[in-house]
Amino acid sequence: MSNTRRKFSTEYKVEAAHRVIDSGRTSTEVAQELSLNEGSLRAWVRDERKRMQAVQGGSLEPLGGPEKA
């Protein structure tokens, strides 16, 4: 029995995370659908939500003196 670890691209992780975020479905449902570890998917969702908040927050706040330079 082989214990090779699957590797996923960033694009795949973001797409899988958005299946949870955009649909309102649980990470358990989506993880089962995609044959993923639920803990991994939850981490991807958490990371994507943080990234989305950073993008929203960054675009709404004007640059201060140090950032302009």
Order of alpha helices (4+ residues) and beta strands (2+ residues): alpha-alpha-alpha-alpha
